[in-house]
Every structure is written in C-alpha cells, then in structure tokens.
Amino acid sequence: MSILCIFLFLTTVVVSVQGLPNAELPAFREAPAFRNGRECPKKTWPSSFNNLNRHHHDPTIIHIAMTLDATYLRGSVAGVLSVLQHAACPEHIVFHFIATHRRADLRRTITSTFPYLTFHLYHFNTDLVRGKISSSIRRALDQPLNYARIYLADLLPFTVRRIIYFDSDLIVVDDVAKLWNINLGAHVLGAPEYCHVNFSHYFNSRFWSSPVYATSFTGRKACYFNTGVMVIDLRKWREGKYTEKLEYWMRVQKKNRIYELGSLPPFLLVFAGDVEGVEHRWNQHGLGGDNLEGLCRDLHPGPVSLLHWSGKGKPWLRLNSKRPCPLDALWAPYDLYRHPTLFCDS
C-alpha cells in the first residue's frame, strides 16, 4: 500500500520583510497566561493607547521596548515569553514594540500569541535615519530598525519615564524587576560594562589618527557596553537631547567613516565612561559568535540572568539547520514557533 505524505506548512519563515512583503509571518502557539502573585500591587495601567498618553505615571509598571520584524520575530516572541515566565508580577509589565512594516500583521501575531499581554505598537519612520546609515561589517546591522533604540524618547509617551531596551535575540531567566529597579543615580543609561575589552577595536585608524575624534574620550574611563540590554532614564535623555548627540556621530560616520559596526559606536562615543554599571549577569552576550562566522561560544564565568545571542549565529536558525550550538538548548524551551505538521494518509 502506498503512503501519501503531505507537508502542510502552517507558516513561512521570512528572510526579509522588504524582500518578501506579502509572505506570511511565522505562526506561533499561544503562550500560557501568566498572572500576578498576591504580593503584587494592584494594577492600574490603562488598556488603550489614548489613555496611555494622558494617564499619570505609575511607578509599579515595568516598561520594556523591543523591535518587531519578520526576520527576528521568532526571537522576539521567545524573549517576551521568557520575561513573563520569570516575572513575579507579569501583569505589571508593559511591552512597547517598534516596527517599520506590516504593523497590522505583527499586532495580530502578538495578540494571538499573548492574549493577556499589555502592549503598544509604534511605527518607526525610516525617514528619520535616511541618509544617516553607513554600511557595516554585517548587513543586519544596517537595517533602519536597528537604529530605533536611538529614538525611544521620541516614540514613547512622556508618561513613560524609564525603559528597558531588549534586543530580539535574548532570553531572560530571572525576574526582570531586579534589572528595572537598579539605581541609575545621575546617569542616563545603565548597562553591563566590560572594561577589559580593547576599546580601540571599535573605531578605525581614521578615527584614532584624527586629533579631533581621538580626544572624544579624554577625561572619562570609556568602557565597552552592549546596547542590546539597556536601562534608560527617558526624562534625562530628553532633557539632555541625547538623540541629537547620537545623530551627530551618525552624520560624522556618513561623511568620514570612522567605524565599522552599525549603531553601537555612536552609543560608545556619547555614553562610554558615563554609564551606570549593571551586573554582568544581565547580559551574557556574544552567544551568537562573532559578526563574520557566528561560531559557538561558552558562557562567561559567573551567574546568569540573561542570555544574549549577539553576533551572527541565531539559535532559531541553527536549530532549524540541525547544527545547534550547545547553549542553543537553553533558548529552545522558550520557542513558541509552530513547526510545519506532517500529515500521512495510508
């Protein structure tokens, strides 16, 4: 007896939103409903976007910003699930998603995957960075959405005074409230710093040979930090006009090409040496390998609260290819991707 097997593809993995504008977004299983414990304060956050603009500041709410696009959607969904699963008060978390294309489709995907999630979706106008982006070492770093983190203070309502920014290739394995509650002091931005890293590698010889540019770090102990995990005081950011300061270095780069790495160097130029240091456990980064080969890497020594697959290698792609790295197994339990189903008729 012959057996007829038909693959029913419930979703299509999209390589690029721009390249395949009408392709289906990945489909996901519905996440469990995560509820507050008894120790959590009463929730007073409004449900509608209009109320969000007018509502008083609620200090009990944790605000998290992430970008959404088809290419990294599977990673974003895993990241959201990990935050909710480990939070003591998940109903006090509001997500602020930023997208450039297909916002209606993305909204439906998030709503169907997380029916109980409080979130808002914002449009990022790519005209804001038109003419300011230079090609970098990896094409993914050149996408306009990679620069949206620079404009959070403009995109989000003024009632949002503090934000955690997360990249879409990480999972949280601790209560995010611990990160949220760090004391920024007089600083605008908090992140894990890595002062042992050779800082000179992030800028090219044209930068270091210029007496104007090379003195940019004079008078401060500049340390590398990864911009995929940041706690930002949006009030201080707005008051200090930090978006304009970052845009200045983007224009310098466009004219003189002083670095090779996307949106990271402007943050280093503006903030390095003036960052509130956060425990390294909150960004075990580099698990995606380097920006060229994406080879497997081990964890840094010490405790772990957040795993970050920065670099070329992404866990969902390596799992799909049946060539995962050992640490990709830590990401897999948060993957809600609905895999194609095999139906057989005999």
Secondary structure, 3 states (H helix, E strand, C coil): CCCEEEEECCCCCCCCCCCCCCCCCCCECCCCCCCCCCCCCCCCCCCCHHHHHHCCCCCCCEEEEEECCCCCHHHHHHHHHHHHHHCCCHHHEEEEEEECCCHHHHHHHHHHHCCCCEEEEEECCHHHCCCCCCCCCCHHHHCHHHHHHHHHHHHCCCCCCEEEEECCCEEECCCCHHHHCCCCCCCCEEECEECCCCHHHHCCHHHHCCHHHHHHHCCCCCCEECCCEEEEEHHHHHHHCHHHHHHHHHHHHHHHCCCCCCCHHHHHHHHCCCCEECCHHHCECCCCCCCCCCCCCCCCCCCCCEEECCCCCCHHHHHHCCCCCCCHHHHHHHCCECCCEEEEEC
